[in-house]
């Protein structure tokens, strides 16, 4: 016992310092994942919440049913649609913006860093309000701009396919900034001597870009791709605030499906099962990414 | 040399054109927020208001409860700074102390970063409900108070502080908390700056969790209030634009002042 007190006193401070943060993480991150796993095998809903004795174990029913649910299957398709179009766009445009901003050193280039970054820190509801107005089919700016070229007005948020693309446009606009900063930090880490050596060998600008800059950005590209991919698989806030998943579930993403089942329909167990399907997909995609990366050439 | 000048001009034009495209929503929001209601149905729409008005902004506070939403948002911002200190304390312990289980506990912290929000959303709601904290400020603030990424960044930066500095203060008889606040915090100001701005932006923009937790308008944050405004005054674009501008402009001002630190912050985190 004395030994224990002695040990405790010795390590008292570090334990005291980590205790608040660790307790909060335990309560709101670690324990919830266990709860989620348990309830995904039950039929917990509002009745179950009111009285725990109403909760029944249902085995794998939730997982079976979720794959028979046409809304879920649609959300799976839509999420793939978002990821396949959105992620490459974000990575390319963020890298392009970083190269452009890294080109000059004047005040103009410094100022425009802020301009390109601004959408990333803008509140999603404010974004939805402003873009909703831009996309408005009667009074919106976008339809007005189309009319300059004689293109008829579009139903930006009401046409099933166009609505998905409209959300992608908004989300790409919002996610360029943060990723651009990561590329900028990486660009500034490339030693100037590499370019000088290439210049002595008479390499053109284009060749320097293709053979020095892009390969040396490979780690940043990997990082941006994987975080963007994980983020877009969880595509959520844009459809929530812009379209609520409509029209006819055509913008419903998996994450929004989970949210709707959990908080609109109070099917907590069913939603938890859906969230594990999403988690599983994220894990598989991440592992695949790392496997592909390993085959890459190291510089 | 001529080729170089043409290239530079081309890049500058590209930079400005891209920037303007990124800015369209902001410009449109600001100018529209000063338009009177009848100008919103005008065809063709004009960029600048024909008749300048502040009515939309006044309405936010007189017709709507934006002052309450602002107060709640500032409370959340305040708590996010408390959370920042808890992150820093934990990061400090992981960086500068050796204690049984330190490695394992740190990996546990890192592991929480991989759990997607959608998985924890529902169980956290059930937990808060079981604690009887739904529809309270505590229920809104507690789940996001600390974060693994913040702890990680503090640990990374604090590992570079020489241990001798702390030993010297200990010999002088300073207590551990005193060492943290008087020695460690001043040395790590750059990380606090970055984390502070990020915490401010995150708290100011916090939307989903307050939306789930708050049933009562008295607890609404600015973004939840704006969402309500979007639903209730769907055709009053002037009011909507003013509400959006009221949310966005403070963030842009704060960011413009501190942007250098944020960009440095990503370099600190070793992102190369």
Interface residues (C-beta under 8 A of the other chain):
Chain A: X11 X13 X14 X15 X17 X18 X20 X21 X22 X24 X25 X27 X28 X29 X30 X31 X32 X33 X35 X36 X39 X49 X97 X100 X101 X103 X104 X108 X109 X112 X113 X114 X115 X116 X117 X118 X119 X121 X122 X123 X124 X125 X126 X127 X128 X129 X130 X131 X132 X133 X134 X138 X139 X141 X144 X147 X173 X176 X181 X182 X184 X185 X186 X188 X189 X205 X219 X220 X223 X230 X234 X236 X237 X241 X254 X255 X258 X259 X262 X263 X268 X271 X272 X275 X276 X278 X279 X282
Chain B: X7 X8 X11 X12 X14 X15 X16 X18 X19 X22 X23 X24 X25 X26 X28 X29 X32 X40 X41 X43 X44 X45 X86 X87 X89 X90 X92 X93 X94 X97 X98 X99 X100 X102 X105 X108 X109 X112 X115 X116 X117 X118 X119 X120 X121 X122 X123 X124 X125 X126 X127 X129 X142 X143 X144 X145 X146 X148 X151 X176 X180 X201 X204 X205 X207 X208 X212 X222 X223 X224 X226 X227 X229 X230 X237 X240 X241 X243 X244 X245 X247 X248 X251 X252 X255 X256 X259 X262 X263 X266 X267 X271 X272
